[in-house]
Amino acid sequence: MKSPVEFVVGSYAALGLSTIDMRALGALRQMGQILFYPPNVAGWPPGSNWVTSEMLISRENFLAGLVNSPLMRQSTWMGQIPMRADGATKMLVDELLGGDASALSYAQLSQYLDGASKAALGGLSPENYETRVRGGAYLTMAMPAYQLA
């Protein structure tokens, strides 16, 4: 399991963001890992100590805030995601998870990007591209594989 620092800093890097804003410090505080203030001289405990329901909610809240922030306009690769849902899904899963997604997760992400169950603007289009791609990035990073180191 990624430690909070690995998760937060890694999320900025995975999204192609070269700037880390103040949201990172607040997220780390919520996740219980305050930089330069370990609980003892041994430092922070590794692995499963970071798996709690509160921690997972904090991680999801951080990701939702990050992918919906103006900072995302600086992403080095998000604008290169294909306009087709299947291509967009493949790129998101490859870039953010190293291709590690179950067939069901892959299909559900593709359906989201293609506008399944949406009343308007079914497939990816210039009108909904940014919103759907940001949502797709969030959903990809919310998968269990992204939580692992």
ZIDA-V304163 format. One record per run of one state. SS is the DSSP state (H for helix, E for strand, L for the rest). FROM is the first residue (numbers start at 0). TO is the last residue. If there is no record, write none. Layout:
SS;FROM;TO
SS;FROM;TO
//
This chain:
L;0;2
H;3;13
L;14;21
H;22;30
L;31;45
H;46;49
L;50;51
H;52;66
L;67;68
H;69;73
L;74;76
H;77;79
L;80;83
H;84;96
L;97;101
H;102;112
L;113;127
H;128;140
L;141;142
H;143;146
L;147;148
//
